[in-house]
Amino acid sequence: MMIEKSNLPDGLNTLPKEDKKEIVETKKLAILSPEKSVEQIVRARFKDTPILIEISKCESRFTQLNKDGTVHRGRVNKNDLGAMQVNSYYHIDTAQKLGYDLYTLEGNLDYAEYLYKKEGTRPWNSSKPCWGSKEEIAMR
């Protein structure tokens, strides 16, 4: 799989080549390893941003798809999608413009990373009582 420069989230195009290779390898893991659980993929993908791991755990319990194959949606807000519970009402247009498919694990994680770099944890503030203490510990 070839990751085009334009498919990398903002800020990653300036990374050294070896760092880009690791990002590409992580993206391949999400696509090529169906035997890996969503949790394993999320943990590998966000190992350097552990608050996103905690957010996924709290928001979806590391669930991208339901047992029937449909995308996992929020219980309170049905517009929240996938492992990172990205709200489609607010984010679908931007995600599509950037080439991210929120209905796939890869696209959901890619957009969550983009969103985190742009806005921090604010988009997930409704679940902060679950992950907030982890964020405070990580910042010390």
Buried (B, 14 or more C-beta within 10 A) or exposed (E): EEBEEEBBBEEBEEEEEEEBEEBBEBBEBBEEEEEBEBBBBBBBBBEEBBBBBBBBBBBBEBBBBEEEEEBBBBEEEEBBBBBBBBBBEEBBEEBEEBEBBBBBBBBBBBBBBBBBEEEEBEBBEBBBEBBBEBBEEEEE
